[in-house]
Amino acid sequence: MSYTNILSQINDGIATITINRPQQLNALNKQTIEELNTVLTSLESDNSCRVLIITGAGEKAFVAGADIKEFAQFSTEQGKQLSAKGHELLFDKVAHFTKPVIAAINGFALGGGLELAMACHIRIASENAKMGLPEVGLGVIPGYGGTQRLPQLIGKSKAMEMILTAEMIDSKTALHYGLVNHVVPSLELLTKANDIAKKIIKNSPMALSSAIKAVNANYTDGVSGFAEEIKLFGECFGTKDFTEGTTAFLEKRKANF
């Protein structure tokens, strides 16, 4: 399927989705969010895809935010719908995706861009990356999960400072905060992302999916993360992946998942 604002390809089990609006610094408009939802839905059921990498076209930006022109005149109700639809179509979909998702942050990741990166399971940043949630400077608050996921990742105090000052941080600070997993030179960004993806692919797809669900359960209201872990752990025992993994271990060979 062809898209207007994104590029998608799969190589050796690794799907790379590139948000392709470099002239707009890859800003997330309605069409881009809808296209991302479509490709994610397709990849979730595609057995040739084992891991996803999301990045932005060019070296200037991962995603420099939402496309403000689209909602500058919105009413209160339209604003609520904008946020709710974004969560449904993209941000929650990424966070709860059944396959591991890696954000390769090249350049600016601001507003909705940082929120997209935070929804991913692993984040890698280029040395020139800049991250921030500048929404309060526009008279709004982060509306795509920023007020929730940032404190989860870096703690309440640092998150409050980032949100309330609306200032950007560099990749070194992001690494120190625990906002990103790795920082690498720009030219090595996708290589590092692919290296991590290749390590992930060696493992059981079923177990990877269950691990994502178990970790996410701890951040879901009304759900006991420990209870969910126990349930998912038990369910693993009834799968072909468990049989293959344990058999391979006992036979001192690599598992073939």
N, C-alpha and C positions, 0 to 999 in steps of 0.2 A: 504493500500500500504506500502511496506517495503522500507526503505531508508538505504544507507550506512553510511552517515555522520550526520544524524539527527534522533531524536526520537520525536514522536508526539502522544499525547493522549488527550482525551476530557473527563472531569468529571464535571457533573452538569453545563453544558454550558460554562465551561472554558477550552480552548485548551491550552496546554503547549507544546511548541516546544523547544527541547533541542538540541543545536548544540553539536554533540557528537564526537569530535576529541581531547580528553584530552591529548593524547601524543604530539599533535601539538599545545597545548594550544588553541584548537578550532579555529585555523586560518581558514580564509575564502579562500578556493580554488574554482576553477571553478565549480567543481561538487557540492560542498556544496551550493553555490549560486543558482545553477540550482535546487537542491533539495528543498531549501527554497522557491523558486518561485513556484514549483509544489505544495508543501503543502499549501502555502498561497492561491493559486488559488482554491484549493479544499475546504479550510476552508471558503473562502469568500461566497461560494454558499451552505455551509452546515448549515442548520437552527439549528442544535443542538449546534453549536458554537456561543456564544454571545460575548465573550471577549478572547483575545489571551495574553499569557505570553511567552516571549522569554527569554531563559537563556542559560547558557553554562554548559557542563558536568564537574563535579568536583568542587573543591573549589579554584583552582588557577586562572582560567580565564573565563570570559564571552566570549570574543573573543579577542585574543592577536594581531589581525591585519590580513592583507591579507597574502597569502602564496607567499612570495617574490620569491621563486624558480620558480614559474610559469611565471613570467614576467621579470626576470632580464635581459633577452636578447632582449626584445621587441624594435621595431622601434617606431618612432614618431607616425605613423599611427596606429600601433597596440596598443600603449598606449591610444590614443583617443578612440579606439574601446573598450578597456578594461573598461575605465571609463563610457562610454555611455551605454554599456551593463549592467554594474553593477547597474547604476541608474535605467535602464528599468526593469531589472529582480527582483531587491530586494529593493533598498533603497527608490526609489520613490513609489514603490508598498506598502511598509510598511507605509510611511508617509501619503499616500492617501487611506489607507485601510479603508473600510467602517465600520469596527468594531474596537472598541478600542484595542490598542496594548500596553502592559506594558513590559518594559525591566526590568528584574531582574538581576542586574549586580553583578556577583560574581567574585571577583578578578580583573584581568587585563582587561581593555577595552581600547585597543590601536588602533590607525589608523582606519582601517575599522571596528573594533569592536566598537569604540566609535561612529563612523559614523552610524552604525546600531542602537545603543542605542539612538542616537539623532533623528533618523528617527521615533522611537516609540513615542507614544503620552504621555506616563508617564514613568518616570525612578525611580527605587528604587535601591539603592546600599548597598552592605554589608560593614561593617566597614573596612574590609581589601581591599576594591576596590581601584584600581589605574587607573586613566584615563589620556589619552593624545593623541596628534597627532604628532608622531615622524617623519613624512615623510620627512621634509626638511633635516634631518640628513642623509637621503638616496639619496638626490639629486632630490627629486620629491616634489610635494605638495599633500595635501589631495585631493583625486580624486573621492570620493563617497559622496560628499555633505558637507564635513567638513568645507570648507572655507565659506559656506553659512549658515549652520544650527547653527554652534557654535556662531557666532556673534548674530544671532537671539535670541539665548537662554541666553547668558551671557553678551552681549554688545560687541561693536567693540574693545575697548581697551584691555579688558581681553582676548578676543579671539585672537587678534594679538599677545599678549605676549605668550599665550599657543602655538600657531602655530609657531611663529618665534624662540622661545627658544627650542621647541621640548621636553620640560620637562613635566613630569607627575605631576598630582595633586592627593592628597588623597581624600577620600570620604567626609571628613569634609570640605575641601576647596570647593569641588564640590557642596556641599549643600549650602555653603555660597554664591557661585557664582550664584546659581539657576540652575545649570546644572542637578541636580537630585532633585526629590521631597522629598525623605525620605532616611535616612541612618539607618540601623538596624544591629544587630549582624548576622553573617553568617547563623546561624541555624534558624533564624527567617525570612530570606529573602523571601522564597517562601510563607511562611505563610502570610507575609505582602502583597505580590503581590496578593494572593488569596483573602485576606480580601478586598482589593480595588476592585478587579474584582467582588466580590459578591455585593458590593454596586452599581457598575455600572449596573449589570444585573437587578436590580430592576426597571430600567428605560426603556423607550421606545426605542426599537432597531432602529426604524425609526428616532426618534429625535436624538439619539446618532450619527447616520450616518450623519444626516444633520448638527449637531454641528461641527463634524470633518471637513466637507466640508467648512463650514462658517469660521472657524478659519484658515484653510489652505488658503482660498481665499485672506486673508490679506497679504500673503507671495508669491502670484503668480503674476508675471509681467503682467501688462495690465488688471488686474481684480480689480474691486472695491469691497473690503471686505464688505462695508456697503450695496452696491447694492445686493451682493450675499446673505447677511443675510436677507434682505427684501424679496427676492425671495423665499428663503428656508423657512423662517418663514411663509409666505403665503401658501406655499405648504403643510405645516404641517396640516392646517385646513381641508384638504380634505382626511385625512387618518383615518384608523380604530384606530390607536394608539391615535390620538387626541380625538376621540369620547370616547374611553375607559378611557383615562386619566382624561378628564374633568368630565365625568359621575361618575367615582369613587370618585373624589374630592367632587362633590356635594352630593354624597350619603354617604360620610364620611367612605369610605372603601379603601383598598389598590387596586391599579390598577393591572389588570392581563394582562400583555403584553406577 
